[in-house]
Amino acid sequence: MVCLTDPLVQKICQLYEQISKLDSLSPSKEVDALFTHLVLTCIPPHPIDVTKLCSQIQQIRTNLIALCGQAEGLLEKHFATLLAAQDDPLRHLHLFPYYANYLNLSRLESDLLRPHFPHPRSVAFVGSGPLPLTSIVLASHHLTSAVFHNFDVDPDANSMAARLVESDPDLSKRMSFYTNDIMDVAALGEYDVVFLAALVGMEMEEKVHVIEHLARNMAPGAILMVRSAHGARGFLYPVVEPKHLRGFEVLSVYHPTDDVINSVVVARRCPSLVVDRGIMLCSKCTEIQPFNPLCQMNNLIDELTVEEHLC
């Protein structure tokens, strides 16, 4: 098969074999080195479409995304514990090795959101984890008057996250943490914006079910910010395409080409939905609006061409 002879695929398969044999994915020199090598291998722009690879590589990709998710969770718990031991945890966020990445990603998401909903009052973040850096950065620097409700299925992660912000007089009032599977949360109509973390629904079928649940329960006109991946970065995170966003009007799709790994999909919940034989449809479709990049985001690939509005 062609995909088995691709040098990039071969390299990623070699790294997968090494990672899958590790006794533990907790932070260590060996674990850190392997995942750093994997990320550096996947970051450069590459024309590969990971959704069209052969079944053998697709299974490796699925397994690798799961391993990345486990390792990321353990890394975040490690640093959440370290930060909580500081007198002022929020002043030491730079200790997290990927903090700069979160600063850049949050700025990007804020800039993408602004043309469509510049002043949200209430924000939900689904899959916030033990180190909710996106919510913290957005609340501190970009959406400084919004209330943030963070959802995660792990009670320990929520407890750790809450400890990080409890000493901050502002964020402790505007940020709350809820231990819920988002599929069990129907009261989503109060949120102007919902962020969906990349690793919520690592299997595409599961992620589509989550998106459909959000479409049924979010308020008409509310914005959904979905993290995705493009090219070889699809070996690290699930790829979300416009066709997966039924019930939403896709406004823009952006693929960074720098150290920000995640792509961002911005979508608006359709004004009115009907269900026809189990398929969500909207009564009115509108064209995608262009986005004028801000903050000198010259290293972004703009993909605003969506052939149809899939609801």
C-alpha positions in Angstrom: 0.0 0.0 0.0 1.2 3.5 -0.9 0.7 4.9 2.7 3.0 2.2 4.1 5.8 3.4 1.9 5.4 7.1 2.8 8.5 8.3 4.8 6.4 10.4 7.1 4.0 7.5 7.8 6.9 5.2 8.4 8.5 7.6 10.9 5.2 8.0 12.8 4.7 4.3 12.9 8.1 3.8 14.4 7.4 6.4 17.1 4.0 4.7 17.7 5.7 1.4 18.3 8.1 3.0 20.8 5.4 4.9 22.6 3.0 1.9 22.8 5.7 -0.2 24.5 6.2 2.4 27.3 5.4 1.1 30.8 3.9 4.5 31.8 2.9 7.6 30.0 3.5 9.8 33.0 6.0 12.6 32.5 9.6 11.4 32.3 12.7 12.0 30.2 11.9 9.1 27.9 8.2 9.9 27.6 8.8 13.6 27.0 11.5 12.9 24.4 9.3 10.5 22.4 6.2 12.8 22.4 8.4 15.8 21.5 9.8 13.9 18.6 6.3 12.9 17.5 5.0 16.5 17.7 8.0 17.8 15.8 7.5 15.2 13.1 3.8 16.1 12.6 4.0 19.9 12.8 5.6 20.7 9.4 2.9 21.3 6.6 2.3 18.1 4.7 -0.2 17.3 1.9 -1.2 14.0 3.6 -4.9 13.5 4.2 -5.0 11.2 7.2 -8.7 10.4 6.7 -7.9 8.6 3.5 -5.1 6.3 4.7 -5.4 2.6 4.6 -7.2 0.7 7.4 -4.0 -0.5 9.0 -2.6 3.1 9.4 -6.0 4.4 10.4 -6.0 1.9 13.4 -2.5 3.1 14.3 -3.6 6.7 14.1 -6.6 6.0 16.3 -4.4 4.3 18.9 -1.9 7.0 18.7 -4.5 9.8 19.3 -5.6 7.8 22.4 -2.1 7.5 23.7 -1.5 11.3 23.1 -4.7 12.0 25.1 -3.6 9.9 28.0 -0.1 11.4 28.0 -1.6 14.9 27.8 -3.9 14.3 30.7 -1.1 13.0 32.9 1.2 15.9 31.9 -1.5 18.4 32.8 -2.2 16.7 36.2 1.5 16.7 37.0 1.8 20.5 36.4 -1.5 21.3 38.0 -0.2 19.7 41.1 3.1 21.6 40.8 1.3 24.9 40.2 -1.1 24.4 43.1 1.8 24.2 45.5 2.8 27.8 44.5 1.5 30.7 46.6 0.0 32.3 43.5 -0.5 29.5 40.9 -1.6 31.8 38.1 1.7 33.8 38.2 3.6 30.6 37.5 1.7 29.2 34.5 4.8 29.7 32.4 6.2 26.6 34.1 4.0 24.5 31.9 6.1 23.7 28.9 3.4 24.4 26.3 2.0 27.5 27.9 3.2 29.7 25.0 1.3 27.4 22.7 -1.9 28.0 24.7 -1.3 31.8 24.7 -1.1 31.7 20.9 -4.1 29.4 20.4 -6.3 31.4 22.7 -5.4 34.6 20.9 -6.2 33.0 17.6 -9.5 31.7 18.9 -10.4 35.1 20.3 -9.6 36.8 17.0 -11.6 34.2 15.0 -14.6 34.6 17.4 -14.6 38.4 17.5 -16.2 39.1 14.1 -19.1 36.8 14.9 -19.7 37.3 18.7 -17.4 40.1 20.0 -18.8 40.3 23.6 -20.1 37.0 24.9 -21.4 37.0 28.4 -21.4 33.3 29.1 -18.9 30.7 27.8 -18.9 26.9 28.2 -15.7 24.9 27.7 -16.2 21.2 27.2 -13.3 19.0 28.2 -11.4 21.6 30.3 -9.2 19.1 32.2 -7.0 19.7 35.3 -5.1 22.6 33.7 -7.8 24.8 32.0 -5.3 27.1 30.4 -7.6 28.1 27.5 -10.3 29.3 29.9 -7.8 31.0 32.1 -6.1 32.8 29.3 -9.4 33.8 27.6 -10.9 35.0 30.8 -7.8 36.9 31.8 -6.8 38.6 28.5 -9.6 38.4 25.9 -13.1 37.8 27.3 -12.5 39.7 30.5 -16.2 40.1 31.5 -17.5 36.7 30.4 -18.5 33.9 32.8 -16.8 30.5 32.1 -18.4 27.2 32.9 -15.9 24.4 32.5 -17.1 20.8 32.0 -15.1 17.6 32.5 -16.0 14.0 33.3 -13.1 13.7 35.8 -13.9 15.0 39.3 -10.2 15.0 40.2 -9.4 17.1 37.2 -12.1 19.6 38.2 -10.8 19.8 41.8 -7.3 20.5 40.6 -8.5 23.1 38.2 -10.6 24.9 40.8 -7.6 25.1 43.1 -5.6 27.0 40.5 -8.1 29.9 40.3 -9.5 30.0 43.8 -6.9 32.5 45.0 -7.7 34.9 42.2 -10.4 37.4 43.2 -11.6 37.9 39.7 -11.4 34.5 38.1 -12.7 32.7 41.1 -16.0 34.6 40.6 -16.2 34.1 36.9 -15.0 30.5 36.5 -16.9 27.4 37.7 -16.2 23.7 37.2 -18.8 20.9 36.7 -18.2 17.2 36.7 -20.5 16.1 33.9 -20.5 14.1 30.7 -21.6 16.8 28.3 -24.1 14.3 26.7 -26.0 14.5 30.0 -26.1 18.3 30.0 -29.2 19.7 28.2 -29.1 23.2 29.7 -26.8 24.6 27.1 -29.0 27.4 25.8 -27.6 29.9 28.3 -24.2 30.0 26.6 -23.2 32.5 23.9 -20.1 30.4 23.0 -19.2 26.8 23.5 -15.7 25.5 23.1 -15.2 21.8 22.3 -11.7 20.5 23.2 -9.9 18.5 20.7 -9.9 15.3 22.7 -13.6 15.2 23.6 -14.7 12.4 21.4 -11.5 10.9 20.2 -13.4 8.4 17.9 -15.1 10.4 15.1 -18.5 8.7 15.7 -18.4 9.8 19.3 -17.4 13.3 18.4 -20.2 13.6 15.9 -22.7 12.5 18.6 -21.3 15.2 20.9 -21.7 17.8 18.1 -25.3 16.7 17.4 -26.1 17.0 21.1 -24.7 20.5 21.1 -26.7 21.4 18.0 -29.9 20.2 19.7 -29.3 22.0 22.9 -27.4 25.2 22.2 -29.3 28.5 21.6 -30.0 29.5 18.0 -27.2 31.8 16.9 -24.7 30.7 19.6 -21.2 30.0 18.5 -19.4 26.7 18.6 -15.6 26.7 18.5 -14.2 23.3 17.6 -10.6 22.3 17.7 -9.4 20.0 14.9 -6.2 19.1 13.1 -4.9 19.3 9.6 -2.3 17.3 7.6 0.1 15.2 9.6 -1.2 16.9 12.8 -4.2 14.5 12.4 -2.0 11.8 13.9 -2.2 13.8 17.2 -5.8 15.0 17.3 -9.1 14.0 15.6 -9.9 15.8 12.3 -13.3 17.6 12.3 -14.6 18.6 8.9 -17.6 20.8 8.0 -19.6 17.7 7.1 -19.5 16.7 10.7 -21.2 19.9 11.9 -24.8 19.2 11.1 -27.0 21.8 12.7 -24.4 24.5 12.4 -23.5 27.1 9.8 -19.7 26.8 9.3 -18.3 30.3 9.4 -14.5 29.7 9.1 -11.9 27.0 9.2 -8.3 27.9 10.0 -5.2 25.7 9.9 -2.1 27.2 11.6 1.3 26.5 10.1 3.4 27.4 13.2 3.7 25.7 16.6 0.0 26.0 17.3 -1.0 22.5 16.6 -4.8 22.7 16.5 -6.9 23.9 13.7 -10.0 25.9 14.7 -13.5 25.6 13.2 -16.0 28.4 14.0 -19.7 27.6 13.5 -23.0 29.2 14.4 -25.9 27.1 15.6 -28.6 27.3 12.9 -31.6 29.6 13.7 -34.1 26.8 13.5 -33.7 23.0 13.2 -36.0 20.2 12.2 -35.3 16.5 12.4 -36.1 14.6 9.3 -35.6 10.8 9.5 -33.0 11.3 12.2 -31.1 14.0 10.2 -30.9 17.6 11.5 -31.8 20.2 8.9 -32.1 24.0 9.2 -34.7 26.1 7.5 -32.3 28.8 6.4 -28.7 28.6 5.1 -26.4 31.6 4.8 -23.0 32.0 3.2 -19.7 31.8 5.0 -18.4 35.1 6.1 -14.7 36.0 5.5 -12.3 36.6 8.4 -9.7 39.3 8.4 -6.7 37.9 10.4 -5.5 40.0 13.3 -2.4 40.0 15.5 -0.1 39.5 12.5 -1.3 35.9 11.9 0.5 35.7 8.6 1.2 32.0 9.1 -2.4 30.8 8.8 -3.8 29.0 5.9 -7.3 30.3 5.3 -9.8 27.6 4.2 -13.1 29.3 3.9 -14.4 27.3 1.0 -17.2 25.1 2.1 -19.3 23.8 -0.8 -22.5 23.4 1.1 -24.2 24.2 4.4 -24.6 20.8 6.1 -27.2 20.9 8.8 
